């Protein structure tokens, strides 16, 4: 697999196993459906198909903003971007009026370096998974997909 990129060097390809990029969850491989099931479990407060995998308080803690005033910034080095704080490895929307794209306060997401993203919006009872390998354009594609999905919601 070769990512759609122009010189982005942080991808470990399966055909070059000696090339390494050290990252705890980096390079994790899964299917879109497994990712969606994980997101559904989070939306369900830690339960999937009648089985409890995480406690509801654990999920609430993981998906709450832990940065407070240190988050929701505009500077280029703040990865989730304005309108978001950070939970336990999830970016949590804390402000509806300042984010660059559509969504609801309380929605949370996580994205991968090459472009994959999943998000959960409890207000809309929505889980979404978008898998792409385009590091140079990942933000553009993510925001486009989020905007299209939210614009399609009729309520």
Secondary structure, DSSP 8 states (H G I E B T S, - for coil): ---S-SS------TT-TT-----SSTT----HHHHHHHHHHHHTTSEETTEE-S-HHHHHHHTS---GGGSS--STT-TT-TTEEE-SSSEEE--TTTSSS---TT-EEEE-TTS-EEEEETTTTEEEEE----GGGHHHHHHHHHHHHHHT---
